[in-house]
Amino acid sequence: MGKAAYKVKGGKMIKIQLALENKKIKDLKITGDFFLHPEETIEEIEKNLRGHFLSREELVHVIKETLTSKRAVLLGASFEDLVRCIIMAGERND
């Protein structure tokens, strides 16, 4: 399982635990001290990313779509920061 932690410049910490199978996201856990409202949106992002390839384009699309559909507000980090940390964890997947 790949793990990564990313400190957002002037912001919060994002932590990712990621498992890949055949270059696709098998499992994902997103934690940190950033804020997301409504809070359950984080579980939706994790669920929606399962089965997708670990590519920047797919991550951006799925995360933006989930945030928009839930009318979610992310504070202390951006969706780009989430993408960056997920990719970092994917590079460390064993």
C-alpha positions as CSV (number, residue, x, y, z in Angstrom):
1,M,0.0,0.0,0.0
2,G,1.4,3.4,-1.0
3,K,1.3,6.2,1.5
4,A,1.9,9.9,1.1
5,A,1.6,13.1,3.2
6,Y,1.5,16.5,1.6
7,K,1.6,19.8,3.4
8,V,-0.4,22.4,1.4
9,K,1.6,25.7,1.1
10,G,0.1,27.9,3.8
11,G,-2.5,25.4,4.5
12,K,-3.3,22.0,5.9
13,M,-2.0,18.4,5.8
14,I,-3.3,15.8,3.4
15,K,-2.6,12.1,4.0
16,I,-3.3,9.3,1.5
17,Q,-3.2,5.5,1.7
18,L,-3.6,3.9,-1.7
19,A,-3.7,0.4,-3.0
20,L,-3.4,-0.3,-6.8
21,E,-4.3,-3.3,-8.8
22,N,-3.5,-3.5,-12.5
23,K,-2.6,0.3,-12.4
24,K,-6.1,1.1,-11.2
25,I,-7.2,2.3,-7.7
26,K,-8.3,-0.6,-5.7
27,D,-8.7,1.1,-2.4
28,L,-8.1,4.6,-1.1
29,K,-8.2,6.5,2.2
30,I,-8.0,10.3,2.4
31,T,-7.4,11.9,5.8
32,G,-5.8,15.1,7.0
33,D,-6.6,18.3,8.8
34,F,-8.3,20.1,5.9
35,F,-12.0,20.8,6.0
36,L,-14.6,19.5,3.6
37,H,-18.3,20.2,3.9
38,P,-20.4,18.2,3.8
39,E,-18.0,15.8,5.5
40,E,-19.3,12.6,3.9
41,T,-18.1,13.9,0.5
42,I,-14.7,12.5,1.3
43,E,-16.1,9.0,1.4
44,E,-17.9,9.7,-2.0
45,I,-14.5,10.8,-3.5
46,E,-12.9,7.6,-2.2
47,K,-15.7,5.5,-3.6
48,N,-15.8,7.2,-6.9
49,L,-12.1,6.9,-7.5
50,R,-12.1,3.1,-7.1
51,G,-11.6,1.4,-10.4
52,H,-10.0,4.4,-12.1
53,F,-6.5,4.6,-13.5
54,L,-4.0,6.6,-11.5
55,S,-3.8,9.4,-14.0
56,R,-3.9,13.1,-13.3
57,E,-6.7,13.6,-15.8
58,E,-9.0,10.9,-14.4
59,L,-8.3,12.1,-10.8
60,V,-9.1,15.7,-11.6
61,H,-12.3,14.7,-13.5
62,V,-13.6,12.4,-10.7
63,I,-12.8,14.7,-7.8
64,K,-14.1,17.9,-9.5
65,E,-17.3,16.0,-10.5
66,T,-17.8,14.7,-7.0
67,L,-17.3,18.1,-5.3
68,T,-19.6,19.8,-7.8
69,S,-22.4,17.2,-7.5
70,K,-22.3,17.4,-3.7
71,R,-21.9,21.2,-3.8
72,A,-19.0,20.6,-1.4
73,V,-16.7,23.2,-0.1
74,L,-13.0,22.3,0.4
75,L,-11.1,24.6,2.8
76,G,-7.3,24.6,3.6
77,A,-6.6,22.6,0.4
78,S,-7.7,22.4,-3.2
79,F,-8.7,19.5,-5.4
80,E,-5.3,19.9,-7.1
81,D,-3.6,19.2,-3.7
82,L,-5.7,16.0,-3.3
83,V,-4.6,14.9,-6.8
84,R,-1.0,15.7,-6.1
85,C,-1.0,13.6,-2.9
86,I,-2.8,10.7,-4.5
87,I,-0.2,10.5,-7.3
88,M,2.6,10.7,-4.7
89,A,1.0,7.7,-2.9
90,G,0.7,5.8,-6.1
91,E,4.4,6.3,-6.8
92,R,5.1,4.7,-3.5
93,N,2.7,1.7,-3.9
94,D,4.4,-1.6,-3.3
